[in-house]
Amino acid sequence: MLIKIMILFLAAMAGLAVFARFWYPPARRRAKGACPACGRPRIGPGPCPCGRKR
C-alpha cells in the first residue's frame, strides 16, 4: 500500500513538472537593460562592469 502511494505521489509530481514547464515562461530570459556582451543587468547610465560598450 505504501509503495502505491509513493508511486502515485511521484507520478503526480512528474505531471506537475511537465505542466509547469509549458505553463510558465522560461526563466532564462535576459532583462531589458542587460549588456549584450556579457548579459549582466545594467543599473544606471554608466558603462557595463565588463568594460565593453553597448
Order of alpha helices (4+ residues) and beta strands (2+ residues): alpha
